[in-house]
Amino acid sequence: MSKPRELHDRYFRLAKAEGYLARSAYKLKQIQQRYRVLRRGDWVLDLGCAPGSWMQVAGEIVGDSGLVVGIDLLPAKLAPTDRIAVLQGDAFGVPPADLLSLLPEPQARFNAVTSDMAPNTVGIGDDLRSASLCRRVLGLLPSVLAEGGRLTMKIFEGAEYPNVLNEARSMFTYCKGYRPDATREISREMFIVAEGFHAPTGAGRRGPAGPPALAAGWGSGGTSSTVQPVVAPIGPAPASDGAKPVSKDALVESRRTIEPRPRTEKKARAKAASSARGKPAATKRPAKKKPAPKRASARRGGTGRPGATRP
């Protein structure tokens, strides 16, 4: 039986005591302690920022010379400051140029992207929806992340987790999965930590001379535009090229109509003939085992050698 979820655990009480908006702040703290994903003076884009605990931690790390921009569909509980900007909207519906316009330098890009986004869990297919969100984050990176930039992204363990991890590896020089100690024991959360982003040709630390055009499927309007999440299908994929999907009954019937091999057909005819005569089909008798040779024993009073007698 699985262990029941403890709501007010040690990290929950610690977050209340230290003034963090959620216990998830310690997940980012532990990731930072091990991998140093954020650095002083960084410009950070936090996707799925509500309630704001990751922005709190990021703001402490980047300091007064850095900047944190957070965006979420839900309102954040963290009040914006001179170094923390909070937006409410769809991160994939807002044009990347609008996000980059918040940076203090023109034609600049973010040094790091963090994502604590998760789908609304329903118990079935949650890992697939989480993988779809992560793929959308990876698709957004070429438009907002500078060359050599870093990524910290949450994903649910499941069938697609290794594939998403490999896709992230193809975009970074270093990429690894990590599970911080602050993650609940019953949770399936993992975090993809990556560094050394391969930006488009001509990009520098602060990015190229302007973001590329928004890719198809990521929305084309402002914050009011809505983009439906890409949910990986559950079950068999639909047939392509206009072909009708093959039903299970048709597949079974097609297997029955396959012509048997000659030897199989011959045995089938012999079995059918035996059944018609009311006799069981002839079967090959197992070979008789040859009895083991008897060991010769010495006669009583002999020399102990087989066949030996007294003179």
N, C-alpha and C positions, 0 to 999 in steps of 0.2 A: 504494500500500500504506500502511495507516495506521501511525502511529508507535506502537511498543510502549509499554505502560504502564511508567512508571518509579516503582517503589515507594518507594525511598529518595531522593526528590528534595530540593530545597532546603528546602521547607517542612517536610518530615518531619524533616530534620536540625535545623532551627531549633526545632521543637517539642520535640525531645529535649533540646536545649541549654538551652531556657528553661523546661522543666518542665511543658509542656502535655501532656495525655493523648492528643491527636491533632492532626494537621496542620490539621484543620477549624477549629481555634481562629483561624487567620489569615483564614479567610473572614469570620467575624464581626467580627474586628478591622478588616478593610478595608471592610466594610459600615458599621461604626460610624464609621470615619474620614470616609466620604463623606456619610452620611445622618444620623448621630447618632441612631440608633434607640433607644439606651438612655441614661439620664441618672442623675445622682447622686440617690439617694433613691428610685429606682423600685422598684416591686414587679413582678417579672418571673416569668412562667410559661414554662418551657422544656419543650416537648413533644418527646418522642424524645431525651431528654437524654444517654443512654449514648453513649460512655463518660464524658462529663462535661466535655469541653473548652469547650463553650459556656457551661456554668455557671461555669467558671473565669474566662472573660473577662467574663461578666456580673457576677460578684461583684466583680471589680476595678473595674468602671465604677460600679456603684450604691453601693459603699462600705458603711461601717458603718451608715448610715441607711437602706439599702435591704434588699431581701429577694429571694432567688431560690428558686423552687420548681420542681424538675425531676421529670419522671415518664417512665418508659420500661418496656416489657415486659422488657427485659434489665437486669441489674443494672449500676449505674454504678460506676466505679472511684474516684469522688470521695467522700471521707468527708464526711458532713454536719457543718455548723458552726452557730453561732448565727444566721448570716445566710443559710445555704444549707440547704434541706430537700430530701431525695432520697426519692422514692417509686418503688416497683416495682409496675407494674400497667398496665392498659389505660387510656389517657388518655380514651377515649371510653366506657369502661365505668364509670368512677368518677363519681358524681354531682358536678356543678359545686359544689354546696354544700360537699362535703368538701374540695375544693381551696381554696375561699374561706375555709374555717375556719382555714387555716394563716396567714392574714394577721393582722397585729397589731391591726387595728381591726375591730370588728364591722360587718357589712353593707358590706364594702369590696370592691373589685375590683382587678384587676391593671392596671398602667399600660402594660405591654408584654407581648406574647406572641411567643416565638420558636419556630420549628419546623425542625429539621434532619431530620425524619422522611423515610424513604424505604422503598419496598416491597422485599421480597426479589426481586432482579432475576433474571429467567430468560431475558432476551434478546428476548422477544416480548410486547408489550403492557405493557412497564414504564412507559411514559409515561402510559398510561391508568390504571394502578394508582396512580401518583404523583398524577395529577389527582384521583382519588377520595379519596386521603388529604387533599389540600389542601381539597377541598370539605367534608370532615368537620371540618377545622380552622375553616373559615369558619362552619360551622354551630354550632361551639362558642363562637365569640367573643361573641355576644349574652349568654351566660350568665356569662362570666368577665372580659371586657374593659371597662374604664371608658370613658366618653365622652371622645373626643379621644385615645384610646390608639393605640399603634403596633404594627405587625405585621412580622415578618421570617420568611419561609416559603420553604422549598426546594421546587422542582418540577422535573420533567424536561421538557425541551423536546419537543414533539410536537404532535399535532393538537389536543389539548384545552388546550394552554398559553394561547393567546389568549383562549379562553372563560373559563378560570379567572381570568385577569388582569382581564377585564372584570367578572366577578362581584365580585372584590375591590374594583375601582374604585367599584362601586355602594355599597360599605359605608364608604369612606374618602374624605376630601377630596383626598388625594394618594396616588397609587399608581403604582409603576413597577417594571419588571423590571431586574435588575442581575446581572452575572456578575463576581464578584471575580477578581482575578488569581491567587489561590491555588487556584482551581478547576483541576483537571487538564485538559490540552489535549483529551484524548479524551472527557471527561465531557460529558454532556448536561444537567448541572445548571444551573439558573437560580434566582434568588432574587427573590421578590416582596416589595418594601419598601413599606410603606404607613403613613400617619399621618392622624390626624383621624377616628377611628372614630365612626360615627353610632350612639350607644347609644340604647336605648329612652327614651321620654319620661320625664323626671323624674330621669335619671341625672346625677350630677355627676362630679367628678374621681375620687372614690373609689367611684362606683357608686350605684345606687338602693338602696331599703330592702329589699334581699333579691333573690336571683337568681330568675328566672322558672322555671317548671316545665321539667323536662328534656324536650326534644323527642322525638317518637317516632322510634325507630330508633337512639337513642344509648345504650340500656341503662337499666335501672331499678334495678339492685342495687348492691352495693358493689364493692370491688376484685376480688372473686371472679367477678363477672359477666363473661361473654365476649360480645363483639360481633364478628360476622364482618365483615371489611373489605368495603366496597362496591366491587366491581370492575366497571368499565365493560365491557359486553359487546363481544366482538370479532366482527365479521361483521354480517349484516343483522338488524335488530330483529324480534322476533316480531310476528305480526299481532295486532291488538287486536279487541275486541268479538266474540271467538269465531270470527273468520274464519280459514279455513285459509290458510297461506302459499302463494303461487303459485310453482310450480316453474319452472325455466328452460325446460324443454321445453314446458310449457303456454303460457308467454309467447311462445315462438317460433311455436307453432301458432296462437295467437290473431292474431299479426301476419300469418300467411299467409292467414287467412280474412277479412281486412279487404277490403271491396269497393273495387275501384280506381275512380278518377275516370273520367268518360266518355271523355276524350281518351286516357287510358292504356289503357282497355278497347278502343278502336277500333284503336289501334296493335297491341295484342296479337292481335286477330282477324286483322289484315292479315298479321302475321308468321306466325301459325299457318297461314293459307291458303297463303302462299308456301312454307312448309316442306313442306306436303302435296303441292304440285306439284313439289317437288324443286328449286325455284329459290330463290335467296337473296332475302330481303326487299328490296323497293325502298328505296333510300336516296336522299336528296336530294343531287344533285350540287352540289359547290361552285361558286360563281359564278366564271366566267373573269375573270381579271384583264385589264384593258385595257392594251394596250402603251403605254408612256410615249411621248409625242410626241418625234420626233427634233428635236434642236436644229439650226437652220439655221446652216451655217458659211459663212464668207466665202470667196469664190473667191480663188485665188492672184493676188496682185497687186491685189486690190480695196482698198476703203476700210476693210475690217474690219467693215462693217455687213452684216447678213444681206440677201442679194438685191441688194446694191449692185454695179454694174459700172463700168468705166471709160467715160468719155464717148467 
